[in-house]
């Protein structure tokens, strides 16, 4: 089996954006400092991944659900004048349906599709990329269908191969097939997520480029102080952590990350969002910052 391309891609993804300085701070312990930055900002943008961040992972992507507390908090944050965007590898229609919050940005397929509030979707795929990815999806379905535990998820711009329920033998078989395809299409990009491989077109579209595009649109010619939040849990989020200036938050067990802060798991996200909602409310003159809750 030829898996050098896959192995090197995984190693590169994990090390390219790895944090080389201080370890991330536990966000509840650092909340007073974060809240001071919120108070100083003229405008705030809040971006977040979906799977494994806003909502816990499940055995199947179809079973992932967003909790009502998170949905209410996102709605409240958006109503407080914050630019909100949910950025996912899912189809943009899927992510919008699962989140179900109006008046916010949605980004699908790792940045290839963007939907501005109340406006039609912008597609950044070229006609050639659309044709090629359609062919690649068909070839992968033909070659990988029937391998026990391997689940295929065709998307608008990408092809995801989930192996959460696959045995080691099934993974080895699938890897060999993916490697053969990469030899035929060496320009394709391979992303390695949590129990999923994903093949993308060659163009350098990403979650980070989507965030930059949204911020450029929202800022316009304003010369104001912006504070940007981003939550994520996966390798695909590390590029955002490493590029952005603001409040970067890794969700999950402590690990090497370029994020400045971390939360232990998705179970802590609802409390964080509620805390953020409180911090966005106008404070009375002389009112002091509240003490962070005991953890």
C-alpha positions, 0 to 999 in steps of 0.5 A: 500500500502506498500511503506516503502522500496521506501520511505526509499530508497528515503530518504537515497539517498537524505541524504546519499550524502547531502552536510554538509558543505558550500553551493555550489558557483555559478560557473560564480562568481568563474570562475577565481579560477577554471581557475587557477586550470585548468592552474596548472593541467598537465591533465584534465578529463571532465565527465558529465551526459546527461539528465537534464545536457547537454540537457534539460529534455523532456516529453519523453526520446525519445524527449531529444536532444543535442544542436549543441553548446554543441556538438561543445564544447565537440568536442573542449574540447576533441581535447584539450587533455582532457579525456571526458566521458558522463555518463548516465543511458541510453543504451550506444548505445542511449547515443552515438547516441544522443551525436555524438562526436567521440574520447570520452568515453561513459558510459551507464546503470549507469556504467554497460557498458563502451565504450572506444574511438575506442574500443568495449563495456565493459559489467560489468553485470554478466550472472546471473544479465542479466538473472534476470534483463530480468525476472524483466523487463518482470514482470514489463511490465506485471504489469505496462502496461496500468497504465495512465501516467506511461512509461516504459523504458527497458534498458540494465542493468536496468528498468526505470519507468517514472511518469512525466505525471502520476496522483497521483493515477497512481503513487500510483498504480505503487508504490504498484506494485514496492514495491511488486516486491522489496519484492520478490527481496529484493537485488535489488537497487532502484534509485529515479531520476527526475520523474523516478524510476529505478531498478538495480542489487545488485552489487555496480556498479555506475557512480562513479565506472565507472569514477574511472575505466576510470581514472585508465586506462587513468592515467596508471603509470603517476604521474601527476596532474589531475583535474577532472570535473563532471557535474550532476543534479540528485540524482544519481550524488550526489555519484560522487560529494561526492566522487570526488576531483576536480570541481563538478558542480550541474546543476539546482536550488540551493538545498542540494548538495555535489557539490562545484559549481552550475549552475542555469539550462541547459541553462547555460551549453553551455556558461560554456562549451565555457568558458572552451574551451577558458580556455584550449587554451594556454595563451601568456606569461604575459597574464592575466585571463579574467574577468568573464562575467556579469551575 
